[in-house]
Amino acid sequence: MREWRKFFGGVAVSALICAIPAGIALAEVPYFQHSVHSKLLPPMVERLPKNPLVVTPGKDQVVGKYGGKLRTLVGSPADVKLMFVNGYARLVGYTEELEIEPDILASFEVTEGRTFVMKLREGHKWSDGHPFTSEDFRYWWEDIANNPKLFPAGPPAELLVDGELPKVEFPDPLTVIYSWSSPNPNFLANLAGAAPLLIYRPSHYLKTHHIEYIDRSKLSTKQKIKLKAWAANHNRLDNLYKFDNPDLPTLQPWRNTTPAPANRFVGRRNPYFHRVDPEGQQLPYIDELIYTVSEGKLIPAKAASGDSDLQARGLRLQDATFLKENEKRSHYKVRLWETVRGSHFTLYPNLNSQDPIWRKLMRDVRFRRALSLAINREEINDILFFGLAVEGNNAVQKQSPFYTEDLRTRWATFDIETANSLLDDMGLTERNDDGTRLMPNGEPLVIVIETAGEETEQSDILELINESWEQVGVELFTKPSQRAVFRNRIFSGETVMSVWSGFENGVPTAQSSPAARAPTSQTSYQWPKWGQHFETKGKSGEPADTPEAQHLFELYKRWLVTTDNDEKAEIWREMLHIHADQQFTIGVVGAILQPIVVSDKLRNVPKEGIYNWDPGAQFGIYHPDLFWFEN
């Protein structure tokens, strides 16, 4: 239960803490009773902050009970980081309505969009019992982010506003202030991400490995020699996000206790976690997480055999029928959550292709529109997604306040006649004996579409697109490669067109950053060199040189400086309409349903939800610390 308060010139947000009945708050977590009795741990009331975050169960959720071990399957040892992702304890976090509220922070106050005053919870502790204070923020800022041995390129780029780093202050143990000369509208969203900007560290642990805090007079000769590699050692231990160092204290609901490499990771509940339920029970309800590494292609079969209590990783919509058939036998239910990327499958014409002929074609909006109109999205949906996907552009999904049917369907219906007319209008009227159009240099119009070679689904979709493109005299050839090679070819301009998923955030609000919709990133495969030019401040890449792309960039810059929500919303709408009209990326199908396998004994997993990386953190916004086992 939380409260929002707005006032002139800024916004203050604080968590409304309900009074916790003293008798209930003193009831110890059974998992820790022996440790408390043996005085290895203080009692719960001493482990909690003075003002813990009271989490009210949401839709389909009730107050739960302690206990149990939750099993899940992951594809590689690196997936242990999902304990951090799904635990979703952040300084500020998204609600189910995708609004940002305090979480680890007790409150925050924003003035003019450029000054952020963050208040910590008094008595909050790391998982090892050491106090969590502004010293942990100071250590990261002064001793890590601004240490050239640890951050050779300087503090993270996310903290730069017009090339300016923030002024960072620590006036007392419970206050941290970040401020810039200009607004930084991305700051809170960066803190709330699935892989967030982490501006704090457990200083008491890492200082023992930092050269500025080590007493060299007490070191042996051998230790002094090893000290030369202190920075590499510090970086190896400093893995808050990767979550593979069991000794590194955490603020998450569960702490990993298994060092990497391993094939089975055990996460045990954090005795100092800062959240409680409305009855004063310390969260999480579940005692342990068991992550078992499995070969990816075996995960659906293992989930169907009941080897997982909660499973989404490694499952696709195509597995749903098979999984449903085994529900009764393996005592689970399959739920279908919506994904909310702009599009599940998207074609990226490379406007920065190094081939001058292809570059000219890809930059002609008539060509991009024709290719989009020549895709039979309904056929792809029916054959591969059981007719359950949403056909249309790489735009926004219906949960976004900006959604309109026009954004979804403009230049994205199946219209062979108009597609042929557009290509004819470009002068591509000559054809060879096979009916394939000829390019200006006389070569057949065969588009090589490159993929990362990781999904057979991509090949199936491209095969269906090829069949419909043949009707407008365009051929398609698929070229798979390893992901690193795939990306490097796009960045260098060798690739003409590529395939990837659409915009990560398909449910934006006015406060969401529209950076991905402007040429600001090299990983935007439709204009990698323009993005690289922005990221490197003009040192490499190419400046955006089409009016539409330049306009998108100007709109993004306007969004960055305005603090007016109505103006931000209007900027978003204009950028979305430009994308739909220009077809910079060609979306095919979206809102693919994600199967979620849920044990019959597991409670509080919502029946309906969105499954997304950012915003969403997969299960994170639904509070896995509230999930519990019956019996």
JOQUI-V355361 format. One line per field, one symbol per residue. ss: DSSP state (2 for helix, 1 for strand, 0 for the rest). phi: phi as a letter, one per 30 degrees, with the letter a starting at -180 (. if undefined). psi: psi as a letter, one per 30 degrees, with the letter a starting at -180 (. if undefined). A space follows every 50 residues. Layout:
ss = ???
phi = ???
psi = ???
This chain:
ss = 00111110011111000000022220000222222220000002222000 00111000000000000011111100222222222220000111000001 11000011111000111110000010000010022222222222200000 00000022201001001111110011111000000022222000000000 00222222200000022200222222222222222220000000000000 00011100000001111110000011100001000001111110022222 22220000011000002222222220222201111111000000111110 00000222222220222222222000222222222000011000000000 00002222200000022222222220000010000011000001011111 10000222222222222222220011111100222222222200001111 00000000000000222000000000022222222000000000002222 22222222222000222222222222222222000111110011111110 0110000001000000000222022201100
phi = .bbcbcadilbcbbddcddceeddeddddeecedddddidbddedddddd bdddcdecdibbdcbdjjbccbcbdaeddedddddddhcbebbddddicc bdbdddabbcbhibcbccccddidbddcjddcbdddddedddccdccddc becjeeddcdbhicdddcbbdadcbbbcbbdcebdceddddcddcddccb bdddddedbcedccdddccdedddddddceddddddddbeddiccdddeb cddbcdccdddacbcccceddcdccbddcidddddddbccccdbdedcde dddddidbcbbbeicbeddddedddceddcibbccccddbdeadbbccdd dceddddddddddddddddddddccddddddddcbhicdcdkddbbcddd dcdbddddcdhbcdbdddddddddddjdcdbdddiddcdedidddccdcc bdicbdeddddddddedddedciccbbcbdadeddeddddedjdddabba ddeeccbdcedddceddcdcbdddddaedddddddchidbibdebceddd deddddddddcdccdddedddeddddddddddhebcdbbbhddcdbdbed cdcidedbaccbdbdkhhdedchedcdacdi
psi = klkkkklkfakkklkjkkkkkeeeffjkkefgeeeeeggfkllefffllf iljjjkkakgklkallllkkklklflffffffeeefehjlellklfghlk lkdekellkkkggfkjjkklkkgkllfgfkkjafefeeeeeefdegjfee iegalkfffkjhfkllkkliflfgkkkkklflkiffeeeefgleiljjgl ljefefefgkffgkjffgkleeeeefffgeeeeeeefiheefggjffjll glfkkkgkllllfkkkkkkjfgkgkllfggkkllekekkjjkklkeffee eeefggfkfjkekgkleffeeeeefgeeeghlkkkjlklglekekkkjkj fgkfjeeeeeeffjfeeeeeeefgkieeeeeeefgggflkkalicllffk ffkleeeefkggljieeeeeeeeeffgifklaffgklklfgflkijkjkk lfgfkfeeeeeeeeeeeefffggklkkkjllleeeeeeeeefgfkeklkl lakejghllefkkgefflifkfgjffheeeeeeeeghgflakkkgkeeee eeeeeeeeeefkgjeeeeeeeeeeeeeeeeefhekjldkahkkjkjkkkf fklgjkeklkjldjlehcfefgifffklkk.
